[in-house]
């Protein structure tokens, strides 16, 4: 009697054990996860990045199936840029040419070195696909994923136009360097770090909320996540945010004072730490 009873128990074992993925069982289990993220970003627009910016955020993830997640993400951060080539297309840029005080108007033929500092907040919802689980199975210890997100992007941009202590515009004619390193060193020597002037904003076609402009956004995301424990996961993510205007860097004009051809984007790479509930 012992042998038939043993075989019966073994035959029932695959049915009675929960099929687990991500620490989530078919019987309900932990279907939610909260997370923290921290990373670096750059604006891809009309002004070159001046080193990476930084960002931090929170996520809430609903696991719908082994292969499909819904994720809510809130992020905030800062990014900045500096062109190392002098530009003269400033006729339509209010930061340089439409000051109420004419003392700070740059001559059109003198040119400027465009710069900006941008602060932002972003709220998005993502549909994410775990690629290694599309067949209904996959490793218990890692996931590779891609996703598409929709959201709102709030930002405000400031430009370093003049020296507040000296109450004067910058003497850009003194910049004589031939290499990027020389030019940047000379700019840092004459420029303060105040970013005192609001960047140009689109008050006709854009949306405003206090000091912030806001626009809809579409995001592409992808990454890799590993399991540290039954509840804890560590991930590396890359994300590109496409926004509805061209003023993240406060500049949208060509050298001929026409509109630039492409809109700004915000690219980022960040680490995530998720905790299953």
N, C-alpha and C positions, 0 to 999 in steps of 0.2 A: 504493500500500500504506500510505502514511503516514496518509491520511485515515481509512480504516476502523480502523486501529490506534488512532488518537486517540479516535474515538467509542467504541471498546470500553473504553478506560481511563476515559473520563468516565462511562460507564454503570455501571461498577463502583465508582466513587468513593463514593456514598452508602452502599453496603453495607460497604465496608471501613473507613470512618471510624467511631470509637466514638461512640455516642449518649450524650452527657455531660449530666449534671445535677448541680449541686452539686459539680462536680469529681469525680464518680463515674462510672465507665464500666460498660457492661453486662458486660464481661469480668471483673469483680471490683473492681479499682481500690481507691479509698479508701472503704470502707463504714463506717468508724468516725470519730468526732470527739470530742475532749475539749474542755471549755470551762470558763471562769471566769465568775462572775456577781457583781454588786455592786449593791445597791439599797436602797430605803426601804420601810418597812411601817407599818401601824397595826392595832391590835386594834379590832374592831368588837364592842362588848359593852355592859356596864352602866356602864363608866367611860369618859369621853371621852378621846381621845388628847391627850397633852401634847407636841405636835410629832411629827414622824415618827421612827420607830425606824430601825435600820440592820440590814443582813444581808449575808452573803457566802456563796458556795458553789461547788461543782464539779458538772459534768455529764459524762456519758458517753453518747453518742448512737450508736445502730445504725440505719443507713439501710436500710430494708427494700425500698423502692421509691421512685420519684420522689415519690409522694404520701403515703408512710407512714413514720414514724420511731418507734422505741422509745427512750425516754430515761430514764436513771437520774440522779437529782438528790439531792445532799446539801447542806443549807444550815444555817446557824446565825446567830443574831442576837439583838437585844434590842429591846424596845418598852416604852413607859411611858405612863401616863395620869394625868389629874387632873380631877376634877369641880369645877366652879366654882359649884355649887349645893349647899347643905348638905343632908345626908340623915340621917334618924333611924332608918331600918330596919336596925339593927345588932344586934338581939337574937340572931340566929343566926350572926353572922359572928365566927368565932373570933379573927380578928386584932384585933378591938376589944373583945370582950365576955367572952372566956373565958381571960384571962390568969391564970397561976398567981399573979402578984403583983397583988393587987386595987388597988394604987396607980394602975395604968394602965388601969383600967376606965372607959370613958366613960359618963356618965349617959345613960340612954335618951332623954331629952327634949332633950339638948344638941345632938345631931347631929354629923356629921363631914363632911369633904370627902374623899370616896373618892379614893385614889390607888394606883398600883402601878408596879412595874418587873418586867418578865418577860423571862427569858432562855430561849431555845428552840433545839432542834436538830430537824431534819426530814429524813427519808429517804423518797423516793417514786419510783415508776416510772410513766412516762407513755406513753400511746398518743397520738401527735400526727399530725394530718392537715395536709398542705400544700395549702391550698385552691386555689391557682392551678395546681396540678399534677394535679388530679383527673381531667382528661381525658387524662392521659398525656403532656402537654407543658406547657410554661410557660417563663417567662423564666429565663435562666441566671443572672441577677444579683440576684434577690430572691425572697423567699417570704413569704406570709402564712399563719399557721397557728393552729389551735386544738387543744386536747388535754384529756384526762381522766387524772387520776392517782390512785393509791392509795398509802398509806404509813403510817408511824408518826411521831407528833409527840411529842417530849419537851420538857417545860418545867418551870420553877420560878418562882414569883412571890413577890415581897416587897412589903410595904406600909410606908410611912413613917407610923408611928402616934404616936411620941413623940420628944421631943428628948433624945437620949442624953446630951449634955453637961450639960443641966440636970436630967436624970432626972425629967422631968415630961411630962404630956400637953400638947398644944397648946391655947392659949387661943383657941379658935375664936370665942368670944363677942366677941372684939375685932375681928372682921372686919365692917366697916361699909360696904364699897364697894357701889355700885349697878350699876356696869358690870362686864363680864367682865374688862377690863383692870385696873380698880381691885382687884377681888377677887383676881386672880392675883398682882398686885404685893404685896398685903398677906400672902397666903399664903406667898409666897417670902421675905418678910421675917421670918416667925416660924418657918418650917419648916427643918430641916436637910436634908441630902441623903443620909441613911444607909440608908433602906429596911431597917430592922433587924428587922422582924417578918415571919415566914413568912406568906404569904397562905393563906386557907382551902383545904384539900385534901379530896377525897372519898376517905376511907380505907375506906368501905364498898363503894361501887360502882366506884371507880376503880382504876387500876393504878399501882404505885409501883416505882421503881428508884433506890434511894438517896434523894437529895434531890429527884429529879425525878419528877413524874407523867408518865405517857405514855398516849396514846390513839391509836386509828386515825384516819386522816384521808382525806378525799376532796378533790381539788383540781381546779379548772377553770383552764386557762391559755390564753393567746392572745398573739399578737405578730406582729412584722414583723422580717425579717432581710434584710440586704443583703450582697452578695459584695464583699469588699475585694480578694481575690486568689484564686488557684486553691485555696488551702488555708484562707484566713482569712475569717470571717464575723462581722459585728457585728449584734446584735439588741436590740430593745426588747420587754420582756415585761410582761404584767400577769397576776397570779395571785391566786386566792382559795382559802384553805384552810379547809375546814369540818371541825371537830374534834368529838370525841364527848362533850365536857362543856362546862360554862359557867363555868370558873374560870380562864381565861387571865388575866383581870384581877383575880382574887381576890375577886370579888363576884358573887353570884347571887341576891340578895334584893331584893324590892320594899320600898316604904315600909310596907307592911302585914306585913312579915316573911314573905311567901310567896315561893316560887321564881319567878324571872323567866321569861317565856314563851319566850325564844329563847336558843339557845346562841351562844357566842362564835365569831367568825371572824377570820382574819388575812388582810388584803389587802396586796399588795405590788406594786411596780413596780421593775424592775431591768434593767440592761444585761448582755448576754452577749457574750463573745468566744470563738468556736469555732474550733478548729484541726483540719483534716482529717488523718487518719492514712493 
